[in-house]
Amino acid sequence: MVTTRAVRVARGGAVLARGGARGGARQWDARAVPRRRRNARATTIEDEATASVTSMSEFRVYIEHTDGYGVVFYARYFGFLAQACEAFARASTTGTGTGTGTARDGSGFDFARARCVKIENCKYARAATLGDVVRVRSTVTRVEKGEATLRQEIVSADDEETVFLVADVTYGVVDDSNVSVASLECPFAASEGATTDVKLFRSERSLGSSCSHVDALRFFERGRTDAIGGPDALSELKETFGVVVVVSRLEARFAERITSSAAASTIPDWTVASSVEMKRRGIQIVFHQSLVTDDGACVGYAAITCTCLDGVSMRPISCPEALVERFAPFTISP
């Protein structure tokens, strides 16, 4: 289920009334965009004469979106955000008949062809569960040549005070004429840490010949699971130590094309490298992860913060010593 509408939000965060997906008027409290200075070539909300465009989309949580704990898998939230971005493009076309999805905010950015290249300031506030209807609120906060940043929030469709996730997501328009694989400059050595091999079958590539950022986040999860000791070790954490490990924050960067230069007749072998940094007296585990193709190109990297919680009270708890010891060979100093 997808419901989308674009509304004009007056500067300062006006409150607008719109009909809900299930009938009846609902109050939309539009978030005011922080006033920031940008360089001359950037178009921001403050540059607009009167207002910005905010889009709202709704999605239902199905089994395919959930993980072993029965909550929405951390990467799936970004699938909702990407779908909301695409819906925003379709809802805010210029009406020229080109179908490009160029936004009406005057930026001319082609959201319909955009792919996620950066995730910043991402905070997981609480978990959405099976059957929930979530609402994605997307507001354009920055536009530059070839890139646009959206402030995207996922909240409950029944209660907007219930926030699941907030993030600043930057989307870039891919140059279809350039099929080369550009390697990112990874801030840490790809050879460091535990490694996980990813056999890149076609079914692993949601964009056909290339992967999406959601695919990359899935691969990063495999790396974290292997670093912990595998699925059995995760079960032992919960059953023996009463600890669950959840993603709480995320910063990531992706290549515009997450793809391989390998011949079409081969199945590429990629690698996820994971190193660990312990924070807050062992309550938080920061996984520094990179995704490297078979020809050595870094096509994505992330700092993913996981928090150890008591399995009953769901309060923060220190990481069990047994897990700290397992991390020792690839733990980096803060």
BELWO-V153715 format. One record per helix or strand of 3 or more residues. SS is the DSSP state (a for helix, b for strand). FROM is the first residue (numbers start at 1). TO is the last residue. If there is no record, write none. Layout:
SS&FROM&TO + SS&FROM&TO
//
This chain:
b&3&10 + b&15&19 + b&25&29 + a&45&47 + b&51&60 + a&63&65 + a&76&91 + a&111&113 + b&114&124 + b&133&144 + b&147&156 + b&163&173 + b&194&199 + a&202&204 + a&213&228 + a&231&240 + b&243&254 + b&269&279 + b&284&292 + b&298&310 + a&321&330
//
